[in-house]
Amino acid sequence: MNKAYKYRIYPTKGQQRLLNRMLEECRWLYNRTLGYRKDAWEQEERSADWYETKRLIPVYKKTVRPTLSKVYSQVLQNVTERVDLAFKAFFRRLKNGEEPGYPRFKGYGRYDSMTYAQSGFKIDGEWLALSKVGRLWMVLHRPIEGKIKTLTIRRSSTNKWYVCFSCEIEPNILPPTDKVVGIDVGLEAFATLSTGEQIANPRFFRSEEKKLTKVQRKLSKEEKGTPQRAKRRKPVARVHERIRWKREDFAHKLSRRLVNEFGVIACAHILHQVSKDGRKGRETH
């Protein structure tokens, strides 16, 4: 099975500029690959696959975008793979009758991660050496287990940098237990267990609502496109980031407790149905 390990990294200012430029090169290649596949279908009525777009990377380096050579080759190959996965997901949703959602072009600053596949990096204690970047200090708060399959560098909305390792490990099998529980997710309470326990809704957004209102009011006063507005946008992103952290921490701790305690967990799944007269109904499974 695969397990992810996420750590905070602290690049220097020069390394941050370099990483931002590399992400911009990846964004350019993503848009170029998406446009190539789109034109191939619209103009030639053929489907360009991942292998075809991957072979175009050396051509782009020589003729169109020499700055692509500043990015590790496997990172660029992963960019074209992401476009391929986006199209596969589009056709899968289309086949299943869902909202298809055609792959979109990435605007400036909208490409926030890049992936090294099994090479181009080296771990030396709390230091991470990246090809084309250099050595980065990493907060190694827990040891990495298993075989590292991929490494992803990610930039958050608040300009924090993280590294995420996807590792192949042996599954950790918990001791068997005969305890069974059913879970019903509600509105008044976050969840109600068949044992009678009610888990209160933490409402993290409500606890941060005053702070969010304050920073959003300051943001709305600044003119769009100005450096002042960009500066005011960071505190708003910081509040949303803090809310997300609290939600993720709550969900992780709760799910971990339930998995450790019960051998079988059944969840009530509610489907919303719309009748012919437009009224919504609910069906529980």
C-alpha positions as CSV (number, residue, x, y, z in Angstrom):
1,M,0.0,0.0,0.0
2,N,1.0,3.6,-0.5
3,K,1.5,6.1,2.4
4,A,2.1,9.8,2.2
5,Y,4.6,11.8,4.4
6,K,4.3,15.6,4.3
7,Y,6.9,17.9,5.7
8,R,7.5,21.7,5.8
9,I,10.6,22.9,3.9
10,Y,12.3,26.2,4.2
11,P,14.0,27.3,0.9
12,T,16.1,30.4,0.9
13,K,14.9,33.5,-0.9
14,G,16.9,32.7,-3.9
15,Q,15.6,29.1,-3.9
16,Q,12.0,30.4,-3.6
17,R,12.5,32.5,-6.7
18,L,14.0,29.5,-8.5
19,L,11.1,27.3,-7.4
20,N,8.5,29.9,-8.5
21,R,10.2,30.1,-11.9
22,M,10.2,26.3,-12.2
23,L,6.5,26.2,-11.4
24,E,5.9,28.9,-14.1
25,E,7.8,26.7,-16.7
26,C,5.6,23.8,-15.7
27,R,2.5,25.9,-16.1
28,W,3.6,27.0,-19.6
29,L,4.2,23.3,-20.6
30,Y,0.8,22.3,-19.1
31,N,-1.0,24.9,-21.2
32,R,1.0,24.1,-24.3
33,T,0.3,20.4,-23.9
34,L,-3.4,21.0,-23.3
35,G,-3.6,23.3,-26.3
36,Y,-1.8,20.8,-28.5
37,R,-4.2,18.0,-27.6
38,K,-7.2,20.3,-28.1
39,D,-6.0,21.4,-31.5
40,A,-5.2,17.8,-32.6
41,W,-8.8,16.9,-32.0
42,E,-10.5,20.0,-33.4
43,Q,-8.3,20.4,-36.5
44,E,-7.2,16.9,-37.3
45,E,-9.9,14.8,-35.5
46,R,-7.4,12.6,-33.8
47,S,-6.4,12.0,-30.2
48,A,-2.9,12.9,-29.1
49,D,-1.8,10.5,-26.3
50,W,0.7,11.0,-23.5
51,Y,3.6,9.5,-25.3
52,E,3.2,11.9,-28.2
53,T,3.2,15.0,-26.0
54,K,6.1,13.7,-23.9
55,R,8.2,13.4,-27.0
56,L,7.6,17.1,-27.8
57,I,9.4,18.3,-24.7
58,P,12.9,18.2,-26.2
59,V,11.5,20.0,-29.3
60,Y,10.1,22.8,-27.1
61,K,13.5,23.2,-25.3
62,K,15.3,23.7,-28.6
63,T,12.9,25.8,-30.6
64,V,10.2,27.4,-28.4
65,R,11.1,27.6,-24.7
66,P,14.8,27.1,-23.9
67,T,14.1,28.0,-20.2
68,L,12.5,24.5,-19.9
69,S,16.0,23.1,-19.5
70,K,16.1,24.7,-16.0
71,V,13.5,22.1,-14.9
72,Y,14.4,18.5,-14.2
73,S,13.3,16.3,-17.1
74,Q,11.1,13.9,-15.1
75,V,9.2,16.9,-13.6
76,L,8.4,18.0,-17.2
77,Q,7.3,14.5,-18.1
78,N,5.0,14.5,-15.1
79,V,3.3,17.7,-16.3
80,T,2.3,16.1,-19.6
81,E,1.1,13.1,-17.6
82,R,-1.2,15.4,-15.5
83,V,-2.8,16.6,-18.7
84,D,-3.3,13.0,-19.8
85,L,-4.9,12.2,-16.5
86,A,-7.2,15.3,-16.7
87,F,-8.5,14.1,-20.1
88,K,-9.0,10.5,-18.9
89,A,-11.0,11.9,-16.0
90,F,-13.0,14.1,-18.4
91,F,-14.0,11.1,-20.6
92,R,-14.8,8.9,-17.6
93,R,-17.2,11.5,-16.3
94,L,-18.7,12.0,-19.7
95,K,-19.2,8.2,-20.1
96,N,-20.9,8.0,-16.6
97,G,-23.3,10.8,-17.4
98,E,-21.7,13.2,-14.9
99,E,-20.8,16.8,-15.3
100,P,-17.8,16.4,-17.6
101,G,-15.7,19.5,-16.8
102,Y,-13.3,19.9,-19.7
103,P,-9.6,20.4,-18.6
104,R,-8.8,24.1,-18.2
105,F,-5.8,26.2,-18.9
106,K,-3.9,27.4,-15.9
107,G,-3.6,31.1,-15.2
108,Y,-0.6,32.9,-13.8
109,G,0.1,31.6,-10.3
110,R,-2.4,28.7,-10.6
111,Y,0.2,25.9,-10.9
112,D,1.4,25.1,-7.4
113,S,3.2,21.7,-7.4
114,M,5.7,19.7,-9.3
115,T,6.6,16.0,-9.0
116,Y,9.9,14.1,-9.1
117,A,9.4,10.5,-10.0
118,Q,11.9,8.3,-8.1
119,S,15.0,10.3,-9.1
120,G,16.3,13.8,-9.1
121,F,16.4,14.1,-5.3
122,K,18.4,12.8,-2.3
123,I,17.7,12.8,1.5
124,D,20.6,13.5,3.8
125,G,19.2,13.7,7.4
126,E,17.1,16.8,7.6
127,W,18.3,18.1,4.3
128,L,16.6,17.5,0.9
129,A,18.8,17.8,-2.2
130,L,16.8,18.6,-5.4
131,S,18.1,18.6,-8.9
132,K,18.2,22.1,-10.4
133,V,17.4,23.6,-7.0
134,G,20.0,22.6,-4.3
135,R,19.8,21.7,-0.7
136,L,16.6,22.5,1.3
137,W,16.1,22.3,5.0
138,M,13.2,19.9,5.9
139,V,11.4,19.6,9.2
140,L,11.6,15.8,9.5
141,H,9.1,15.4,12.4
142,R,8.8,11.7,11.8
143,P,10.9,9.1,9.9
144,I,10.1,8.1,6.4
145,E,9.2,4.4,6.0
146,G,9.1,2.2,3.0
147,K,10.3,2.8,-0.6
148,I,9.9,6.3,-1.9
149,K,8.0,6.3,-5.2
150,T,7.4,10.0,-5.9
151,L,8.3,13.4,-4.3
152,T,6.1,16.4,-4.8
153,I,7.0,20.0,-4.0
154,R,4.0,22.1,-3.2
155,R,3.4,25.9,-2.7
156,S,0.5,26.8,-0.4
157,S,-1.8,29.8,-0.9
158,T,0.2,31.6,1.9
159,N,3.5,31.0,0.2
160,K,4.6,28.2,2.5
161,W,6.5,25.3,0.9
162,Y,6.0,21.6,1.6
163,V,7.4,18.3,0.4
164,C,5.2,15.2,0.1
165,F,6.7,11.7,-0.3
166,S,4.6,8.9,-1.6
167,C,6.0,5.7,-0.2
168,E,5.2,2.0,-0.7
169,I,5.0,0.2,2.6
170,E,3.7,-3.0,4.1
171,P,0.1,-2.6,5.4
172,N,-0.3,-2.3,9.1
173,I,-3.0,-4.8,10.2
174,L,-4.8,-3.9,13.4
175,P,-5.8,-6.6,15.9
176,P,-9.2,-8.1,15.0
177,T,-12.3,-7.1,16.9
178,D,-16.0,-8.0,16.7
179,K,-17.3,-4.6,17.6
180,V,-19.6,-3.0,15.0
181,V,-20.8,0.6,14.7
182,G,-23.1,2.5,12.4
183,I,-22.6,6.2,11.7
184,D,-25.3,8.7,10.7
185,V,-24.0,12.2,9.7
186,G,-26.4,15.0,10.6
187,L,-26.8,18.7,10.8
188,E,-27.3,19.4,14.5
189,A,-24.5,17.0,15.4
190,F,-21.5,16.1,13.3
191,A,-22.3,12.4,13.6
192,T,-24.4,10.0,15.7
193,L,-23.1,6.5,16.4
194,S,-25.3,3.5,16.8
195,T,-23.8,3.2,20.3
196,G,-25.8,6.3,21.2
197,E,-22.7,8.6,21.2
198,Q,-23.2,12.0,19.6
199,I,-20.2,13.8,18.1
200,A,-20.6,17.5,18.3
201,N,-20.1,19.7,15.3
202,P,-17.0,21.8,16.0
203,R,-18.0,24.6,13.6
204,F,-14.5,25.8,13.0
205,F,-15.7,28.4,10.4
206,R,-17.9,30.1,13.0
207,S,-15.0,30.4,15.4
208,E,-12.9,32.2,12.8
209,E,-15.8,34.2,11.3
210,K,-15.0,37.5,13.0
211,K,-11.4,37.4,12.0
212,L,-12.3,36.4,8.4
213,T,-14.8,39.3,8.2
214,K,-12.1,41.8,9.4
215,V,-9.5,40.8,6.9
216,Q,-12.0,40.5,4.0
217,R,-13.2,44.0,4.8
218,K,-9.7,45.3,4.4
219,L,-9.2,43.4,1.2
220,S,-12.4,44.8,-0.4
221,K,-11.2,48.4,0.2
222,E,-8.1,47.9,-2.1
223,E,-8.2,48.3,-5.8
224,K,-8.0,45.2,-7.9
225,G,-4.6,44.5,-9.5
226,T,-2.6,46.6,-7.1
227,P,0.2,45.4,-4.8
228,Q,-1.8,46.5,-1.8
229,R,-4.6,44.2,-2.7
230,A,-2.1,41.3,-3.2
231,K,-0.7,42.1,0.3
232,R,-4.2,42.1,1.8
233,R,-5.0,38.8,0.1
234,K,-2.5,36.9,2.2
235,P,-4.2,37.3,5.6
236,V,-7.5,36.1,4.1
237,A,-5.7,33.0,2.8
238,R,-4.1,32.5,6.2
239,V,-7.5,32.4,7.9
240,H,-8.9,29.9,5.4
241,E,-5.7,27.8,5.8
242,R,-6.2,27.8,9.6
243,I,-9.8,26.6,9.2
244,R,-8.7,23.9,6.8
245,W,-6.0,22.7,9.3
246,K,-8.5,22.4,12.1
247,R,-11.0,20.5,10.0
248,E,-8.4,18.1,8.7
249,D,-7.0,17.5,12.2
250,F,-10.5,16.9,13.6
251,A,-11.5,14.4,10.8
252,H,-8.2,12.6,11.0
253,K,-8.3,12.1,14.8
254,L,-12.0,11.0,14.7
255,S,-11.5,8.5,11.9
256,R,-8.4,7.1,13.6
257,R,-10.3,6.6,16.8
258,L,-13.2,4.8,15.1
259,V,-10.9,2.5,13.1
260,N,-8.9,1.6,16.2
261,E,-12.1,0.8,18.2
262,F,-14.4,-1.0,15.7
263,G,-13.9,-3.8,13.3
264,V,-16.9,-3.0,11.0
265,I,-18.1,0.6,10.3
266,A,-21.3,1.2,8.4
267,C,-22.2,4.7,7.1
268,A,-25.6,6.0,6.2
269,H,-25.4,7.5,2.7
270,I,-28.1,10.1,1.8
271,L,-29.0,10.7,-1.8
272,H,-30.8,13.9,-2.7
273,Q,-33.5,13.3,-5.4
274,V,-35.5,15.9,-7.3
275,S,-39.1,15.0,-8.1
276,K,-41.0,16.1,-11.2
277,D,-42.4,19.1,-9.5
278,G,-38.9,20.3,-8.6
279,R,-39.0,19.4,-4.9
280,K,-36.1,17.7,-3.2
281,G,-36.5,14.4,-1.4
282,R,-34.0,12.3,0.6
283,E,-33.4,8.5,0.4
284,T,-31.1,6.9,3.0
285,H,-29.1,3.8,2.2
